[in-house]
């Protein structure tokens, strides 16, 4: 993987940790997520029209990925209802490289080498550590976080396959942001039976900024999967675990107990091994 791709993915990881911190700190997390997605769709729309449509063969993948992201959003909101950012985020994001690596091996023949297998073991061990000790999330939050990881892996593999059929990775990434960014607010309307209110004040400004960061970050990841293995891209992007742990501790004033700290380090070591595939 080239240094340029790695650098962009690390920037994507930081952006992802920031917008998750904004969602976790918000009073109505479902509203925050709906507005983040809507802002991302609006920001991506001019690029989508300017770049044109991706190849027809990629359209089913684009739509399926967007639908899977609805499930991701709902479970993420549930996980953050009672769980800390520094506990929930590593479980959700730390499980994703493991699941993406396994799924990519099955559907795309991207078999892990020794480093990949070591990474899988470390990620699994780190997740177990994160569920131990006084700082562990409650059972329902942990299950919701792991379910979130399953949805992350699912839509990333779908996008990894779709972007390779798109003939234009940037076009696929832009349209994926638009479609997902519309469907998630629509799911809010269906569930809440009202449209999400317009963002206002400081919280509104943060949510709008998060929408732009989140969309740009995932577009980078989709583009990177057209050039590198899905497991490797997912692994490097999940270094956001470290950023989230630091934000949770120093910004949201969450306690960083030794089990949580060790778990973050082990998951991060696993991510590094997976990125060496």
C-alpha positions as CSV (number, residue, x, y, z in Angstrom):
1,X,0.0,0.0,0.0
2,X,1.5,3.4,-1.0
3,X,2.4,6.0,1.5
4,X,-0.2,8.4,-0.1
5,X,-3.0,5.9,0.4
6,X,-1.9,5.2,4.0
7,X,-1.7,8.9,4.8
8,X,-5.2,9.6,3.4
9,X,-6.6,6.6,5.3
10,X,-5.1,7.9,8.6
11,X,-6.7,11.3,7.9
12,X,-10.0,9.4,7.3
13,X,-9.5,7.6,10.6
14,X,-9.1,10.8,12.5
15,X,-12.2,12.3,10.8
16,X,-14.2,9.2,11.7
17,X,-13.3,9.3,15.4
18,X,-14.2,13.0,15.5
19,X,-17.7,12.6,14.1
20,X,-18.3,9.6,16.3
21,X,-17.4,11.7,19.3
22,X,-19.9,14.4,18.2
23,X,-22.6,11.8,17.9
24,X,-21.8,10.3,21.3
25,X,-21.8,13.7,23.0
26,X,-25.1,14.8,21.4
27,X,-28.4,14.8,23.3
28,X,-30.3,13.1,20.5
29,X,-27.8,10.8,18.8
30,X,-30.2,9.6,16.1
31,X,-30.9,13.2,15.1
32,X,-27.2,13.9,15.0
33,X,-26.5,10.9,12.8
34,X,-29.4,11.8,10.4
35,X,-28.2,15.3,10.0
36,X,-24.6,14.2,9.6
37,X,-25.7,11.9,6.7
38,X,-27.9,14.6,5.1
39,X,-25.1,17.2,5.2
40,X,-22.8,14.6,3.7
41,X,-25.2,13.9,0.9
42,X,-25.6,17.6,0.1
43,X,-21.9,18.1,0.1
44,X,-21.3,15.1,-2.2
45,X,-24.1,15.9,-4.6
46,X,-22.2,18.4,-6.8
47,X,-19.3,16.0,-7.1
48,X,-21.6,13.1,-8.0
49,X,-23.2,15.1,-10.8
50,X,-19.9,16.4,-12.0
51,X,-18.2,13.0,-12.1
52,X,-21.2,11.2,-13.7
53,X,-22.6,7.8,-12.9
54,X,-20.4,4.8,-12.2
55,X,-20.7,1.7,-14.4
56,X,-24.1,0.0,-14.3
57,X,-22.7,-3.2,-12.8
58,X,-21.8,-1.4,-9.6
59,X,-25.3,0.1,-8.9
60,X,-26.7,-2.9,-7.0
61,X,-23.7,-2.8,-4.7
62,X,-24.1,0.9,-4.2
63,X,-27.7,0.5,-3.1
64,X,-27.1,-2.6,-0.9
65,X,-24.3,-0.8,0.9
66,X,-26.6,2.2,1.6
67,X,-29.3,-0.1,3.0
68,X,-26.7,-1.8,5.2
69,X,-25.7,1.6,6.6
70,X,-29.2,2.1,7.9
71,X,-28.7,-1.0,10.1
72,X,-25.2,0.3,11.1
73,X,-26.7,3.7,12.1
74,X,-29.4,2.2,14.3
75,X,-27.1,-0.2,16.2
76,X,-24.5,2.6,16.6
77,X,-27.1,4.9,18.2
78,X,-28.2,2.0,20.5
79,X,-24.6,1.3,21.5
80,X,-23.9,4.9,22.4
81,X,-27.1,5.2,24.4
82,X,-25.4,3.8,27.5
83,X,-21.8,3.0,26.5
84,X,-18.8,5.3,26.5
85,X,-17.1,6.3,23.3
86,X,-13.8,4.8,24.5
87,X,-15.5,1.4,25.2
88,X,-18.1,1.1,22.4
89,X,-16.0,2.5,19.5
90,X,-13.1,0.0,19.8
91,X,-15.5,-2.9,19.9
92,X,-17.5,-1.7,16.8
93,X,-14.5,-0.5,14.8
94,X,-12.0,-3.1,16.2
95,X,-14.2,-6.0,15.1
96,X,-14.6,-4.6,11.5
97,X,-11.0,-5.5,10.2
98,X,-11.4,-9.0,11.5
99,X,-14.8,-9.5,9.8
100,X,-13.8,-7.6,6.6
101,X,-10.6,-9.8,6.3
102,X,-12.6,-13.0,6.7
103,X,-15.4,-11.9,4.3
104,X,-12.9,-10.7,1.7
105,X,-11.2,-14.1,1.8
106,X,-14.5,-15.8,1.1
107,X,-16.0,-13.5,-1.6
108,X,-12.9,-12.0,-3.2
109,X,-10.2,-14.6,-2.6
110,X,-8.1,-12.1,-0.5
111,X,-6.5,-14.6,1.8
112,X,-4.6,-13.4,4.9
113,X,-0.9,-14.2,5.3
114,X,0.8,-14.8,8.7
115,X,0.7,-11.1,9.6
116,X,-3.1,-11.1,8.8
117,X,-3.7,-14.2,11.0
118,X,-1.7,-12.6,13.8
119,X,-3.8,-9.4,13.4
120,X,-7.0,-11.4,13.6
121,X,-5.9,-13.0,16.9
122,X,-4.8,-9.6,18.4
123,X,-8.0,-7.8,17.4
124,X,-10.1,-10.6,18.9
125,X,-8.0,-10.6,22.1
126,X,-8.2,-6.8,22.4
127,X,-12.0,-6.8,22.1
128,X,-12.2,-9.3,24.9
129,X,-10.0,-7.0,27.1
130,X,-12.3,-4.1,26.3
131,X,-15.3,-6.1,27.8
132,X,-13.4,-6.7,31.1
133,X,-12.9,-4.6,34.2
134,X,-15.0,-1.8,35.7
135,X,-14.9,0.3,32.6
136,X,-16.6,-2.3,30.4
137,X,-19.8,-1.4,28.6
138,X,-23.0,-3.1,29.7
139,X,-24.0,-6.3,27.9
140,X,-26.6,-4.7,25.6
141,X,-24.2,-1.9,24.6
142,X,-21.4,-4.4,23.9
143,X,-23.8,-6.6,21.8
144,X,-25.0,-3.5,19.9
145,X,-21.4,-2.4,19.3
146,X,-20.4,-5.8,17.9
147,X,-23.6,-5.8,15.7
148,X,-22.4,-2.4,14.5
149,X,-19.1,-4.0,13.5
150,X,-20.9,-6.7,11.5
151,X,-22.7,-4.0,9.6
152,X,-19.5,-2.0,9.1
153,X,-17.8,-5.1,7.6
154,X,-20.8,-5.9,5.5
155,X,-21.1,-2.5,3.8
156,X,-17.3,-2.2,3.4
157,X,-17.1,-5.5,1.6
158,X,-20.1,-4.7,-0.6
159,X,-18.5,-1.3,-1.4
160,X,-15.1,-3.0,-2.0
161,X,-16.7,-5.2,-4.6
162,X,-18.8,-2.4,-6.1
163,X,-16.1,0.2,-6.5
164,X,-14.0,-2.4,-8.4
165,X,-16.9,-2.8,-10.9
166,X,-17.5,1.0,-11.1
167,X,-14.8,1.9,-13.6
168,X,-14.5,5.2,-11.7
169,X,-13.9,4.9,-8.0
170,X,-14.4,8.6,-7.3
171,X,-17.8,8.6,-9.0
172,X,-18.9,5.5,-7.1
173,X,-17.7,7.0,-3.8
174,X,-19.6,10.3,-4.4
175,X,-22.9,8.5,-5.4
176,X,-22.6,6.1,-2.4
177,X,-22.4,9.2,-0.1
178,X,-25.5,10.7,-1.8
179,X,-27.7,7.5,-1.7
180,X,-26.7,6.5,1.9
181,X,-27.0,10.2,3.0
182,X,-30.6,10.3,1.8
183,X,-31.7,6.8,3.0
184,X,-30.6,7.3,6.6
185,X,-32.5,10.5,7.2
186,X,-35.5,8.8,5.6
187,X,-35.2,6.0,8.1
188,X,-35.3,8.7,10.8
189,X,-38.6,10.0,9.4
190,X,-40.1,6.5,9.2
191,X,-39.1,5.7,12.8
192,X,-39.8,9.1,14.5
193,X,-42.7,10.0,12.1
194,X,-41.3,13.5,11.7
195,X,-38.5,15.2,9.8
196,X,-35.3,15.9,11.7
197,X,-35.1,19.5,12.8
198,X,-32.6,21.8,11.2
199,X,-29.2,22.1,13.1
200,X,-28.8,25.2,15.2
201,X,-26.3,26.8,17.6
202,X,-23.0,25.2,18.6
203,X,-24.3,21.6,18.4
204,X,-25.7,22.3,14.9
205,X,-22.3,23.7,13.8
206,X,-20.5,20.6,15.1
207,X,-23.0,18.2,13.4
208,X,-22.6,20.0,10.1
209,X,-18.8,19.8,10.4
210,X,-19.1,16.2,11.3
211,X,-21.2,15.5,8.2
212,X,-18.5,16.9,5.9
213,X,-15.7,15.1,7.7
214,X,-17.6,11.8,7.8
215,X,-18.4,11.8,4.1
216,X,-14.9,12.8,3.0
217,X,-13.4,10.1,5.3
218,X,-15.5,7.3,3.9
219,X,-15.1,8.4,0.3
220,X,-11.4,8.1,0.9
221,X,-11.8,4.6,2.2
222,X,-14.0,3.5,-0.8
223,X,-11.5,5.0,-3.2
224,X,-8.6,3.2,-1.4
225,X,-10.4,-0.2,-1.7
226,X,-10.2,0.2,-5.5
227,X,-6.4,0.2,-5.1
228,X,-5.7,-2.1,-2.2
229,X,-7.1,-5.1,-0.3
230,X,-10.3,-4.6,1.6
231,X,-8.9,-6.0,4.8
232,X,-5.9,-3.7,4.6
233,X,-7.9,-0.6,4.0
234,X,-10.3,-1.5,6.9
235,X,-7.4,-2.2,9.2
236,X,-5.6,1.1,8.7
237,X,-8.9,3.1,8.8
238,X,-9.6,1.5,12.2
239,X,-6.6,3.2,13.8
240,X,-9.4,5.6,14.5
241,X,-9.7,3.5,17.7
242,X,-6.7,5.3,19.2
243,X,-8.1,8.7,18.3
244,X,-11.5,7.8,19.8
245,X,-9.9,6.6,23.0
246,X,-7.9,9.8,23.4
247,X,-11.0,12.0,22.6
248,X,-13.1,10.0,25.0
249,X,-10.5,10.4,27.8
250,X,-9.4,14.0,27.3
251,X,-12.5,15.6,25.7
252,X,-15.5,13.7,27.0
253,X,-13.9,13.0,30.4
254,X,-14.3,9.3,30.3
255,X,-12.1,7.2,32.6
256,X,-9.3,5.3,30.9
257,X,-8.8,2.2,33.1
258,X,-5.9,-0.2,32.5
259,X,-8.0,-2.9,30.9
260,X,-9.4,-0.4,28.4
261,X,-6.0,1.1,27.7
262,X,-4.5,-2.3,27.2
263,X,-7.4,-3.4,25.0
264,X,-7.0,-0.4,22.7
265,X,-3.2,-1.1,22.4
266,X,-3.8,-4.8,21.5
267,X,-6.5,-3.9,19.0
268,X,-4.3,-1.3,17.5
269,X,-1.4,-3.8,17.2
270,X,-3.8,-6.2,15.4
271,X,-4.8,-3.4,13.0
272,X,-1.2,-2.8,12.2
273,X,-0.6,-6.5,11.5
274,X,-3.7,-6.6,9.2
275,X,-2.5,-3.6,7.3
276,X,0.8,-5.4,6.6
277,X,-1.1,-8.0,4.4
